[in-house]
Every structure is written in structure tokens, then in C-alpha cells.
Amino acid sequence: MMHRTRIKICGLTRLEDVQDAVAAGADALGFVFYPASPRALTPEAAAELMATLPPFVQTVGLFVNATPEQVAATVAIAPLSLLQFHGDETPAECALAAESANRPFLRAFRVRPDTTANDLLEYEHVMRSASRKFSALLLDTFVDSFGGSGKVFDWSLIPEKLAPRVVLSGGLSVQNATDAVRRVRPWAVDVSSGVELAKGIKDQAKLRSFVQAVQLADQQIAP
């Protein structure tokens, strides 16, 4: 049976982009609640976009150093399926925020050049021990700022036994998506700037091509 790599499109800000992402075949849509981001939305604006979604499309909220109260207040307005913590939150702080909102969560790990495979395995163990609501690590490239990096890291750092559980992010695009999935074989991929015309403005053709590139990789690695 062929594994299907799940696809998350992040940083959505417009209704037409939400509709295009769903039509292209996205499994999850990401909405940014980090005020410093050019893709940031208010909970009210995100809720309006989410109201248009069909069943079985997950909604993911990206937070950076938000308090548990802020996360819970956002979820009360915008019906998020999953939380994504992308700041300096400790495992305990992630657990508390997830409990406050009563949602599962992804934890972003920003991979440095000196990160080791053991670092990733140890951090996943710490996160799983901290909360039953922990879902998976989202692996992104380390940069000084928060949020998505738009840059690729060394995929060979990801241990083979961890790869099937992670969300791969960081600099993915139409050009490298097939190679990324074929080499890493992650559970899911996450893209934002790689399918944009401008920050927060998605490109319909790139959305379709990105999904097709991921599907091509799945076909190539099918048993």
C-alpha cells in the first residue's frame, strides 16, 4: 500500500488562496497568529476563512511565545484542529497551552548545522514525556527570527527511524519537494513561501504543482 505524504499549506490570508489550496489537495491549512509576521491574522479573520472549509481539512494555528490564555482565547474564536508552537516555549509551556486550549500540538524544532540525529530523537522524547497532546515535531531551518525560515537544512541529519513521524518544513518548493519526500520520507510536508507570489499571497499554479510534486515522490517510492 502506497504511503501518502500529507501536505500542509501555511500562512494563508485570503479566501481565494484557501479555496485554491483545498482544490489542489492540501490536507491541512496553517494560519499565523504571530503579530510580527507579515502573514499574521486576527482570530476573527481566521475564523471567517475557516468557515468556508469542507470536512476533513485540518486547521493549524501557528503561535510564537503566546500565553496559554492567548492560545485558548484564539481557539475559542477560530476553530483550530491543531496548534503549532514556533517560539522559545519550553516543553512545559507547550503542554500548558495545549491543555488550556484542549488541542493537540506540533512543536517546531529549528535545525542548526551542528544539530545531530540524537538531538532530534532526544527532543522528541522530551516532548512526548511532557504532554499527551504532543503530536509531532515540525523540522524547520534555524534562523534568528521566528516563524518559517524559507531556507533548507541538511535533511541527512534526520534519523531514519524518526522521519516517518515528522513534518518536514524549511525552504520547500515546487523545485525540491519531490526530492525532499523521496529522500526523507516524512509523514507530512509544510510549505509557505515556496508557493507564494508575495508574503501571504499564494500562487494557484504553484499550489497545484507543489501537491503534484509530493504525489510524484510518493509514486516513486511506492513498494
N, C-alpha and C positions, 0 to 999 in steps of 0.2 A: 504494500500500500504506500503510495507516494505521500511524503510529508509535505504539507502546505505551510510555507512560511507566512506568518501573519504580518500585516502591514499597518503601520500607524503613520498618519499624516498629521504633523504637528504645526502649531502656530496659525490656525485658521482664524480669520477675522471677518470674512464676508459670506453671505448666504450662497452666492453662486459658487464659491470655492468649496463650501461644504457639500453642495449638491454634486459638483464635479468629482470630488474625492469619493463620495459614495458610489457614483456611477462607474468610476474607474475600478472599484473593487476593494476599497480600503476597509479593513476590519475595525479600526479604531481611529478616532479623531482627537487631536490634542488642542486644548485651549489654555492659553497662558494667563496666569493671574499674578504676574510679577510686574509691578508698576513701571519698573525701569526698562522693560522690554518694549521694542517698537511694535511687537505683536500682542501687547497686553490688552485684555478685555476686562470690562466690569462683569460681575456675576450676572447682572441683568441682561447685558448684551449677549453673553454666552448662552444664557437660558433661552433667548429668542432663537438663536441658531440651533440649539439642541432640540427645540420643539418641532423642527422640521424633519428630524431623522426617522428613518424606518426602524423596525425592530432589529435587534442583534448587531447593531453597530455600537461599539463601546465608546464612551466619552471619558477622556482623561484630562485631569486638571493639573497643570504644572505650577508648583509653588516653590518659592525661594525664601527660606528663613521666615515663613509665616508662622504666627502663633496658632496653637490649637483652636483658639476662639475664632481666628480669622478663617481658618480652613473650614470649620464647622459652619460658620455663617455663610461662606460661599456655597457649600453643598446644600444648605437649606434653600438657596435660590436657584442654583444651577444643578440639575440632577446628574452629577458625575457618577460614572461607574467605578472609576479608579483614580487614585491620587498618584502624583509623581513628585517626589521631593528632590530638588536640584540645587540646594544650597549647602550650608555648613551644618545642617541638622545632625545631631547625634542619633544613634540608634534609638535611644530612649525618647528623644523628642519626636522622631518619626512615629514611634509606636503610640505616643500620647496623642498626636494629631490625628492619626488614623482611628484611634478609639473614639476620639471626640466626634469625628465625622461618621464613624461606623462604616468605613470603606477600606478595602484592600489598597495596597500601595506598591509602587515601584520606587526603588532607590537608585538615583543616578550615581555612578562611580566614574569620576573623571580620570582617565588613564594617562599616566605620565610615562615618559620614555624609560624611567627606571622601575616602573611597576613590574612585578613578577607574577607568574601564574599562581604562586602560593598566596600572594597578597589578595588576589581576587577570590580564591577559594576561602580564605580565612574571613574576608569581609562578608561574603555571602553567609557563612556560618554564623557570624556575629548578628547579622540582620535577622536571620531565621530564629535565632535564640531570643532576640529582643521582642518579637511580635508574631503572633499567629496571622496577622493581617499582611505580613510581608509577602509579596507575590514574586518579585524577581529583581535582579539587577539590570539597570539600563546602562550600558557602557558607552561613554562619550569621551571625547578628547579633552585633556586638561588645558584650560586657558585661564587667564587671570580673572576674566569676567564670569558671571553666572549665566545660566541658560545654555542653549545649544552652542556648540563651538563652530560648526560648519567646516571642521577640519578632520582629516582621517588620522587614526592612530594605528600602531602596528598590531594588526589582527592576530599575528602569530603569538602574542602574549596571552591570548585567551586559551585556557586549558581545554582539551578536547572534551573532558567529562562535564565541564561547566557550560560549554557552548550551547547545547540543546535547551538550556533553561534561560538564556539571557535575551535581552532586547538589544540589538546592535544599532548604535547611533554614531554620529560624528562624521560629517563630510560625505554622507551617502548621496548619490546622484544617479541619474539615468545611466551615466557612463560606467559607474563602478558597481552598481547594485548586483548584477549577475555574478561578478567575480567575488563580491563580498559574501553573498549567500552560499556560493559554491565552496568557498574556502573555509568559512566559519561554521556554516550550518546552524545558525541561531534559531531560537523559537520565533522571533519576530524582528523586524527592522523598523526603524523610526527615522523619518525624513522631514525636513522643514525647508531650509534654504535651497536644497538641491532641486526643488520643484517650484521655485518662485520666479516671478518676473521682477518683483521688488519685495522688500521686507513686509510680510503679512499679506502679500498679493500672490496667489498661486497661479500657475500656468496650466491650463487644461491639458494641453498636449504633453507636457512633462509629467503630469499626474498619471495619465494613461500609459506613457512609455515606462515610467518607473515601475508600475504594477506589472507590466508585461516583462520587464527585465527580471523581476523577482520570480515570476512564474516560469520564465525560461530556465533559471537556475534550478528550480525545483524539478523540472523535467529532466535536466541534465544529470542530476544526482539521484534520480529515482532508481530503486533496485531493479 
